[in-house]
Amino acid sequence: MSSGQWEVVGKSKKSQNGKVKNKEEDKKSFKNGPKLEDIVPHSQIKSFYAGMEIDDEKKPQKKKDGKSKKSQDKKSSEPPKPKPPKTIEGALEAIDPIELANIIATNKVRFSNAPLVWLKEVASFLNSKTQIDVDDPTFSNYSSSYPLSVLPSEIRNSLEGVLQDAGKANAQLFFDVTLTALANDMSRGQSVNGHRILLQILANDYPEFCVASIQKSASLRNSYQNRPPIGLSLLWAFGQGGLNNFAVGLKAWQELFLPIIELKNYSKFVIVYLSKLLDEHASMDSTKVSQEQLLAMFDLVNNKRNSLSKELSSDLIKQLTKYKDIYFNRSGNKLQVTFNQIMKKLPNQFLIGPALDPYNRVLVESLIDCLQRDDACNATWRQLFQKCTKQSATLLDYINSHWAEVSKRLKLKSLKKTVAEFKEVGADALKGKKKDETVVKANKICQDILDRMASTRRFPWLWASFFLLLSIVGLVAYDVYTVNGNFPKSATGKLMNDLGLLEHSQRAWQKTLSSSARGYLWLETNAPIYYTQTVEVCKPYVQLSKELIVVGVKKTGVLYENVKVYVIEKTPVVVETIEQYAPGLVDKVQGYASNGYEAVKKFSSDYYQLTAEYLQTKVFVGEWAPEILQNKTQIALNATRTHVSTYFHWFREQVHIYSKIP
């Protein structure tokens, strides 16, 4: 403190020289110490390190090897992880039905008053279990009911059950919600296969859901039509109702498919869907097309065909042909109005040869169908000559150019009258100074058709030969009758005598009669003997056949009883199933059947009473009275019996006479 400054009091470390050293200086001094190369000769350094080498690389390697062995042992003890499914079928088969049932049951308990929550949870579960990328959202390479067709039955029953439990109103709301969810989830890149399956089930049970909200569906389609995968998925969902209901499928096609047929990404699918719809329902009796629907379809196709490529336009017109065939196959025979309307749809110009494009060809073929099924359409056609001259000429040219095919379908008598009258109308039009080229050509076509009908009248050789033979026999019989049955004195006999054929013909005829008479007598004598022997030989086999028939009848009876019991057992199940999917349908069918039976019974009874009364009061009176008819019938039977007996005796006498001729 004498210096006036603070001093630090502490112990200092001193070296041998009295200087303070820290640890860093010690390290430096160790590093800067003498090296082995400075002390030992260079030639001995190698020998100095001999036996002191440490393999630094082997030690850690051993540790690594030890760790890898442990990890391998650990992996071998673990079970192999299942490979994720690569297809929708595999994903659906991998779903545990018990897990799905538990989820449904849990949600029903937790949200007892919110069925939509159950269904949304089920959809989320299915989406999570079927995370499979789908390249084709319309499944064009599979059946129409795919992927529902590969859904395991247990899972399908659970899904159908929860949808039924939710009620029809909630199911319809869920259908619309799921359509929106399908589009939204696809836009976010999420899996939507669960949505697809649920939409299929709903469309299968309630086809009308697909067209219940046309405006909403169209708005949703317009929102995503610029994104083809989503747009095609929506169209696929809209069309599922048409698998079971033709009317629903047709309405969905006209309202939701057809408006975007001009878009390149949708054109093919729109036409393919219509083709499948028509093919699947064409053979069903419930498939019907009204006249208004047919005419509307003609207009729709005509408006859209020019905006498509040639190939797609051709495919669309092929579907139009199928559509009009369905109409005509179930339209009946009253087609005059249809003929009138279709004739007016043809262009007001004479279409001949290549000028008749495929669309107008369908119209002309429809007119042919009308003429084929309703002969009264010829009268309607004749009334349209003045208004539809060029259209009529087009139809006549088609008939003329396809005569071999069309002539078999039409009634030629009515067609001849129509063509002749059209020719007269054309002849009157040609009397003026200005001659219409169409009328000139049509007049020539009419003449060609009339010539065809004249040339196609084949001579009836078979009937002509029969009548000719009958006439010859009649003339010969009359000729012989005029000479009291003496054939040699008849003109025919004299002609044959002059030709030297009479004697030979008489001998041949007598020989034929003699042989036939002896053959008849032989049969009359020996036939009973051979018949008795045949019966004795065949009796065991006949008995065996009877026994086999009896056994077969008994087996058939047993089979019938088994089938009857099976039907009785399964009838309540079938009725319950029908009642589940279509409530009230069985009662309605029974009611209709009962009413129909009562109506048929009533009309049959009334008709029988009227018929019996009419016959009793108007027909079977006077000489036609039942008593008089009975007497006349008895007299006719007695006379017939007498004549037959007389003829039989005469026949036997003739046989004995001719049998004695050598």
Disulfide bonds with the S-S distance in Angstrom:
none
